[in-house]
Amino acid sequence: MKKVFGILLITLGIALMLYLVIYVMLYGGIVQIINNINPLNGGNIAIGILRIIFCSAAIIPGYIIFVIGLKLFYD
């Protein structure tokens, strides 16, 4: 049962990492920049750029779940 739950957590961790990095941070940052160019809102453009720069930091929550799943799988 622990192995099944471990595999489930590993899969959930990978899915969460991909969702946060690709969709929320990278795609969201690009869309935020594009949407704020026409009315030229400098603050929102800067936040969009920061989202793109720090998109790799979004791996952390998914990585924690992934490590817990690995621990359950190998115990």
Summary of the structure (lengths in Angstrom):
residues: 75
radius of gyration: 16.7
end to end distance: 11.1
largest distance: 55.5
contacts: 226
relative contact order: 0.25
helix: 88%
strand: 0%
